[in-house]
Amino acid sequence: LYEGFGEGTEDEIAVITNKVLLILAVATSIDAMAAGFTLNLLDLTPFVSMAIIGIITFAFGFLGVYMGTKGGAFLEDKAEKIGGMILIGIGIKIVIEHIFYS
């Protein structure tokens, strides 16, 4: 949302320093660790897990490229705002589930 509503934010965000790389590396590692822990909770073999992850990643990647080629001109200036609002909505849903349904 910050990029979608701000002018010239790409120039501010494009500056990659060692501090930014370290923060991104830590965030990515935490995300991978959480995914790894949750995969052990499922009663699946590693091969089945990899196949499911690969198929879903391919399907959504293909769908994203297809939608981008078809609706890219229409959604060009709205895509970042829509994506940000969807991510915030997912976050709110997770918080509500943990507060009221745990």
C-alpha positions in Angstrom: 0.0 0.0 0.0 2.9 2.4 0.8 4.2 2.0 -2.8 0.7 2.2 -4.3 -0.2 5.5 -2.7 3.2 7.1 -2.7 5.0 8.9 -5.5 8.6 8.1 -6.0 8.7 5.4 -3.4 10.4 3.0 -5.8 13.5 5.1 -5.6 13.5 5.1 -1.8 12.9 1.3 -1.6 15.4 0.5 -4.4 18.3 1.4 -2.3 19.7 -1.9 -1.1 22.2 -1.7 1.8 23.8 -4.4 3.9 21.2 -3.7 6.6 18.3 -4.2 4.3 19.8 -7.5 3.0 20.3 -8.7 6.5 16.7 -7.9 7.5 15.4 -9.6 4.4 17.6 -12.7 5.0 16.4 -13.0 8.6 12.7 -12.6 7.6 13.1 -15.2 4.8 14.8 -17.6 7.2 12.0 -17.2 9.8 9.4 -17.8 7.1 11.2 -21.0 5.9 11.6 -22.2 9.5 7.9 -21.8 10.2 7.0 -23.6 6.9 9.4 -26.4 7.9 7.9 -26.9 11.3 4.4 -27.0 10.0 5.3 -29.6 7.3 6.2 -32.0 10.1 2.7 -31.7 11.5 1.2 -33.1 8.3 1.0 -36.8 7.8 2.7 -36.7 4.3 5.9 -37.9 2.9 8.5 -35.3 1.9 8.0 -36.2 -1.8 4.2 -35.7 -1.7 4.8 -32.4 0.1 7.3 -31.2 -2.5 4.9 -32.3 -5.3 2.0 -30.4 -3.8 4.1 -27.3 -3.2 5.5 -27.5 -6.7 2.1 -27.9 -8.4 0.4 -25.1 -6.5 3.4 -22.8 -7.0 3.3 -23.5 -10.8 -0.5 -23.1 -11.0 -0.5 -19.7 -9.2 2.6 -18.5 -11.0 1.0 -19.4 -14.4 -2.3 -17.8 -13.3 -0.5 -14.6 -12.2 1.4 -14.3 -15.5 -1.8 -15.0 -17.5 -3.8 -12.5 -15.5 -1.0 -10.0 -15.9 -0.9 -10.2 -19.6 -4.7 -10.0 -20.0 -5.5 -7.4 -17.3 -2.2 -5.7 -16.9 -3.1 -2.4 -18.6 -6.4 -2.2 -16.7 -4.9 -3.0 -13.3 -1.6 -1.3 -13.8 -2.1 1.4 -11.2 -4.4 -0.5 -8.9 -2.4 -3.8 -8.6 -0.2 -2.7 -5.7 -3.2 -1.3 -3.7 -5.3 -4.4 -4.3 -2.4 -6.7 -3.3 -1.7 -4.7 -0.2 -5.3 -4.7 0.9 -5.5 -8.5 0.3 -2.4 -9.1 2.4 -3.8 -6.8 5.2 -7.1 -8.7 5.0 -5.3 -12.1 5.4 -3.4 -10.7 8.4 -6.6 -9.5 10.1 -8.3 -12.8 9.4 -5.4 -14.7 11.1 -5.4 -12.4 14.1 -9.2 -12.8 14.5 -8.9 -16.6 14.3 -6.1 -16.6 16.9 -8.0 -14.3 19.3 -11.5 -15.8 19.1 -11.0 -19.4 18.0 -8.0 -20.6 19.8 
